Amino acid sequence: MIKTIEEENLLDRALKVGEKLKRRFLKVKGKYFIVGDVCGMRVMMAIELVKGQRTRY
């Protein structure tokens, strides 16, 4: 398994995909008030959905 991770450069690919995903999520956050926060690292990302500005922490 480790050999495959190294041979296919999976860690670097996960970093690049994660950066791209985070940029896209941040664009969505800027466009829609329902997105409260964007967080995570690499491809393990999360978005917080809120009802409105008052429900944000």
GIFENGI-V877503 format. One line per field, one symbol per residue. ss: DSSP state (H for helix, E for strand, - for the rest). phi: phi as a letter, one per 40 degrees, with the letter a starting at -180 (. if undefined). psi: psi as a letter, one per 20 degrees, with the letter a starting at -180 (. if undefined). Layout:
ss->???
phi->???
psi->???
//
This chain:
ss->-HHHHHH--HHHHHHHHHHHHHHHHHHHHHH---EEEEEEE--EEEEEE---HHH--
phi->.cccdcccfcccccccccccccdcccccdccbccccabahafccbabcbbcadcccb
psi->ghgggghjlhghghgggggggggghhggghhpihohqpraqcjnqqqpprhrhhiq.
//
